[in-house]
Amino acid sequence: MFLGHHLSGLKNSNHLTLPSNWRKSILGGVYLTQGFDQNLLILTENTFGEIYSRITSLNITDPLVRLLSRMFLGEAVFLEIDDKGIITLPPKLMEYARLTVDFVIVGQGEYLEVWSPDQWRMQQSELNDAQANAQRFSAFTIAIH
């Protein structure tokens, strides 16, 4: 399970090093694609497969389904991970997420998000608004059994 977040720098301008505590959960390679918030998603093969199955089971006559498919699947790439935990980011995806020198990688349980530090600061500002969070999340039923 991927939890927490790490700030790091890109090596050789497009090499992202995965934190060592997360490398054990990723064998061989990962899928990388656009996220929904001008970030990138790093997905294991299993997680990518689950999302792929859900997207491809939707009705392709729906324009929103086609848009989702183009965004998620049309921009996805499989990337090998070297023995040091480094993946090479494609320039187009780096540009989409506004990645330059530094990045923040955020664990989301089954997948990882990659953010530019500026975009992550804006996200954190939103997350730190406790009053707004109480209203935003009140519709969700989160029960502890």
N, C-alpha and C positions, 0 to 999 in steps of 0.2 A: 504494500500500500504506500502511495506517495503522499507524504504529509510535510507541511512546513514550506518555507521558501528560502532561497539563497540568492545573493547578489554576486555576480561574477563578471569577468571580462571575456570578450571574444579573443581567441588566439588566432593569429594569422588572418585577422579581419573577418573570417567566416567560420571559424572552428569553435563550436560550443562544447565545453567539457561538462559532462553530467556529474553531479556530486556522487562521491564514492558510495554513499549509503543507498543510493537508488540504482546503481549499476547492476546489483545482484538480481533485481527484478526484471531486468531487460537483457535477454540473451539474443545475440545475433544482430538484431537491428530494430528499428522503430519506424513508424509512419509519422510523417510530419505534414501538417496541413494548416490552412487558415483557421483561426479561431473566430468567435463571434464578436469580439471586442477589440479588434485591431491588434490581436496577439496571435501566437502560434500554438498549436496543440501538438504534443508529442504523445503518441499512442503505441501501446504494445500491440503485437499482432492480434492477440485475442480481443482486445478492446476495439481496435479498428474493425475487426471482422464483425463484431456485434453491431456497431454503428452502420457499417456497410449493409448488413442484412436488413436492418430497419429502414434505411433510406431506400434500398432497392425493392422493398416490399410496398412502398407507397405508390399511389396512383400517378404515373408520369404524365397524365393529361392535365394535371393540376400545375399551373405555372409556378407556384411557390415551391412545389416539390422539385421541379426542374432547376429552379434557382438554387435551392439548397444543395442539390446534387452537384451542380457546377461548382459551387463554392467549396463544398467539403471534399468531393471526390475528384473534381477536375483540377484542383490545386495540390492534391496529395502526392507525396513521394515516399518511397521506401529508402531509408538510409541505413547503411551499415555502421556499426559502432566499432571503433578500433579497440585494442587492448587497454588503452588509457582512458576509455570512456568518451572519446571525442567523436562528434558527428559534424559533418560539413553541411552548413546551411546553404540552400540555393539562394542566389541573389534576389530573385523575385519575391520570395517569402520574407527575406530580411527587409526588403523595401516595404512590403505590406505592413510589417510589424514595427517599422521604424527603428530597427536594430542597427547600431553603429559600433560603439566600442564596448559598452557594458550591457548586461541583461539581467533580468530577475527571472528565476525559474521557480514556479509555484506548484506544489503538489496538490492534486485534486482527487486523491484516492486512487482511482483507476487510470488516471492520465496526468500529464504535466502541462502547464501553460508556460509560455515564454513571453515576457513583456519587456518593452523598453523601460528603463528606469522612470522616464517622465510619465508614460502611460500608467505604470504601476503606482506612482505617487498619486495620480488622479483617482485611481481605483481605491487605494487605501483611504483617501480622504472621504470617499463615499462610504466605505466600509466602517469608518470610525464615527459615523453619525448615528449614535445609539438611538436617538429619538426617531429618526427616519427608519432605521432598521426595524424597530418595534412595529411600525405600521406596515412597512414593505413585506415583512415575513409573517405577519399575523394570519394570512390566509393559508399558510402551509401547516399541515398537521405533522408535527415532529414529536413522536411519542417514544418514550424510553420504557421498555418493558422489563 
